[in-house]
Amino acid sequence: MTSCVWPSVCRGGGGGIDLVLGRIDPLRLPPDLAHKVLYHEETAVICGAQNSMATCPPDQLSERMAAAEWILPTITIGASRLVATWLVNRGHNPPRITVESISPLAIVGLLSKTDLLGILPLCVMLSFNHFCQLSTLCDGLALTRAEGASA
């Protein structure tokens, strides 16, 4: 659920919706809207296998990620906040978002053909890796919801 897809739910009004399954950003929900986390999903920072970031030394990672251009979900989706928080917590500016998309297919397609960085749920990235070569940055760097919740 996102404020883009479910605006009446995020405003807390409207009625008629009994259940929504999907990724939510609890920080954007009204306090009186009940929600339950069914599982925690690891979100991987990824790039195309051809991207020079695929072999980035760990000590250069945050600086190079801060300088990179990104394809990220729309800012109303909490996943984008994960990247911003990770960078800001390390003394960098938020990411330079070149493309916004909520389509995993668009994200994967652009990552495999460009030098953009992106994020996807790790399980989604692994399933798409059969079709095009993707890399998780620096041996599987992953962002956690706990770190992103501090934004």
C-alpha positions as CSV (number, residue, x, y, z in Angstrom):
1,M,0.0,0.0,0.0
2,T,1.3,3.4,-0.9
3,S,-0.1,6.9,-0.7
4,C,0.0,6.9,-4.5
5,V,-2.1,3.7,-4.9
6,W,-4.3,4.0,-1.9
7,P,-4.8,7.7,-1.1
8,S,-8.1,7.3,0.7
9,V,-6.5,4.8,3.1
10,C,-3.5,7.0,3.8
11,R,-5.8,9.9,4.5
12,G,-7.6,7.6,7.0
13,G,-11.0,8.0,5.4
14,G,-13.3,6.6,2.8
15,G,-14.3,3.2,4.2
16,G,-14.9,0.3,1.8
17,I,-11.4,-1.1,2.0
18,D,-11.1,-4.0,4.5
19,L,-7.7,-5.3,3.7
20,V,-4.7,-4.2,1.6
21,L,-1.6,-6.4,1.2
22,G,1.7,-4.9,0.1
23,R,4.6,-2.8,1.2
24,I,3.6,0.1,3.4
25,D,5.5,3.0,4.9
26,P,4.3,3.1,8.6
27,L,5.6,6.6,8.9
28,R,3.1,7.9,6.4
29,L,0.0,6.1,7.9
30,P,-2.5,8.0,10.0
31,P,-2.1,6.9,13.7
32,D,-5.7,5.5,13.8
33,L,-5.2,3.2,10.8
34,A,-4.5,-0.4,12.0
35,H,-1.7,-2.3,10.2
36,K,0.3,-5.4,10.8
37,V,3.7,-6.3,9.6
38,L,3.5,-9.9,8.2
39,Y,7.2,-10.2,7.5
40,H,10.4,-8.1,7.1
41,E,11.9,-8.0,3.7
42,E,15.6,-7.4,3.0
43,T,16.1,-4.6,0.4
44,A,19.2,-4.9,-1.7
45,V,21.1,-2.1,-3.3
46,I,21.8,-3.3,-6.8
47,C,23.3,-2.4,-10.1
48,G,23.9,-4.1,-13.5
49,A,26.8,-6.5,-13.7
50,Q,28.5,-4.1,-16.2
51,N,28.4,-1.3,-13.7
52,S,31.8,-0.4,-12.2
53,M,30.0,-0.3,-8.8
54,A,29.6,-4.1,-9.0
55,T,33.3,-4.4,-7.9
56,C,33.5,-1.3,-5.7
57,P,35.8,-1.7,-2.7
58,P,33.8,-1.5,0.6
59,D,35.8,1.5,1.8
60,Q,34.6,3.5,-1.2
61,L,31.1,2.3,-1.2
62,S,29.2,5.1,0.5
63,E,31.1,7.9,-1.3
64,R,30.5,6.3,-4.7
65,M,26.8,5.6,-3.9
66,A,26.4,9.2,-3.0
67,A,27.9,10.3,-6.3
68,A,25.8,7.9,-8.4
69,E,22.5,8.4,-10.2
70,W,19.6,6.2,-9.0
71,I,16.4,4.6,-10.2
72,L,14.2,4.4,-7.2
73,P,10.5,3.9,-6.4
74,T,8.5,7.1,-6.1
75,I,9.4,9.1,-3.0
76,T,6.1,8.2,-1.4
77,I,7.2,4.6,-1.1
78,G,9.3,3.9,2.0
79,A,11.9,2.1,0.1
80,S,13.3,5.3,-1.3
81,R,13.7,6.6,2.3
82,L,16.0,3.6,3.0
83,V,18.6,4.8,0.6
84,A,18.3,8.5,1.7
85,T,18.7,7.5,5.3
86,W,21.6,5.2,4.6
87,L,23.5,7.9,2.8
88,V,22.6,10.8,5.2
89,N,23.7,8.6,8.2
90,R,27.1,8.4,6.6
91,G,27.5,12.1,6.0
92,H,26.3,12.3,2.4
93,N,23.4,14.1,0.6
94,P,20.3,12.0,-0.3
95,P,20.5,10.1,-3.6
96,R,20.4,11.8,-7.0
97,I,17.2,10.3,-8.4
98,T,17.3,10.2,-12.2
99,V,14.3,7.9,-12.7
100,E,11.3,7.0,-10.5
101,S,9.5,3.8,-11.1
102,I,7.4,1.4,-9.1
103,S,7.8,-1.3,-11.8
104,P,10.4,-4.0,-10.9
105,L,10.6,-4.8,-14.7
106,A,11.5,-1.2,-15.5
107,I,14.0,-1.0,-12.7
108,V,15.7,-4.3,-13.7
109,G,15.7,-3.3,-17.4
110,L,17.3,0.0,-16.8
111,L,19.9,-1.3,-14.3
112,S,21.0,-4.0,-16.8
113,K,21.6,-1.3,-19.5
114,T,22.8,1.7,-17.6
115,D,25.1,2.8,-14.8
116,L,22.2,3.6,-12.5
117,L,21.9,2.2,-9.0
118,G,18.6,0.9,-7.6
119,I,16.9,-1.1,-4.9
120,L,14.7,-4.0,-4.9
121,P,13.6,-6.6,-2.4
122,L,16.4,-9.1,-2.3
123,C,14.1,-12.0,-3.3
124,V,12.9,-10.1,-6.3
125,M,16.4,-9.2,-7.4
126,L,17.4,-12.9,-7.1
127,S,14.4,-14.0,-9.2
128,F,15.2,-11.5,-12.0
129,N,18.8,-12.4,-12.0
130,H,17.9,-15.4,-14.1
131,F,17.0,-13.0,-17.0
132,C,19.7,-10.4,-16.7
133,Q,22.8,-10.0,-14.8
134,L,22.5,-7.9,-11.7
135,S,24.9,-7.4,-8.8
136,T,24.3,-6.6,-5.2
137,L,26.7,-4.0,-4.1
138,C,29.8,-5.0,-2.2
139,D,28.9,-8.6,-1.5
140,G,25.3,-8.2,-0.7
141,L,25.0,-4.8,1.0
142,A,21.4,-4.6,2.2
143,L,19.4,-1.9,3.9
144,T,17.1,-2.8,6.7
145,R,13.7,-1.3,7.6
146,A,15.0,-0.4,11.0
147,E,17.7,1.9,9.6
148,G,15.2,3.5,7.2
149,A,12.7,4.1,9.9
150,S,14.9,6.7,11.5
151,A,14.4,9.1,8.5
